[in-house]
Amino acid sequence: MAETFRQRVLVYPVRADGLGEPQEFCRTEPGFPDGMCFDVEGRLYLAATVAQEVQVFDSAGRCVDRLPCGAGSMLTNCCFGGPGGRSLFVTDARNERVLAFDLDVAGLPLFPFR
């Protein structure tokens, strides 16, 4: 779960009786976390709003890559798609556009709300 104004992402342990206490997974510095998705290797991709970049975190919560999206961008969400699921699509709300990054890794599919 993204706690946007606290600049962090939380994870909740799943227990037999429900969810456990949240734990901090990573922090977006700079920027504020918004939409997110995962690749098949377990990396988390975060649209880091005012940081004007997508921040990529490994399974230990370390920032391992940054995908710059241009001066003045306001990123709000991201997802994988395209041929083989290897394109990362990122929404830039301020400039009313969708950016695409061709990556060497496929993303996990998103599941519709049920």
HUVEN-V774085 format. One line per field, one symbol per residue. phi: phi as a letter, one per 30 degrees, with the letter a starting at -180 (. if undefined). psi: psi as a letter, one per 20 degrees, with the letter a starting at -180 (. if undefined). Layout:
# HUVEN-V774085
phi = ???
psi = ???
This chain:
# HUVEN-V774085
phi = .dcedchaccccdcbeckddddbdcabcbdjbdbdaabcdcjdcccdcfddiaccccddcicdcabcdcjeidbdbaaacaieiiccccbdcddchbccbcdcdbdcdddcddb
psi = ppngijlrpqqppprhjbqapqqpgrqooarpqdqrrqrijjqpppomdiikqppppaijjpoiqpoqjqpjqnphrqqqbapjkjpopppnhgjlrpqppprjqqrqqqpqp.
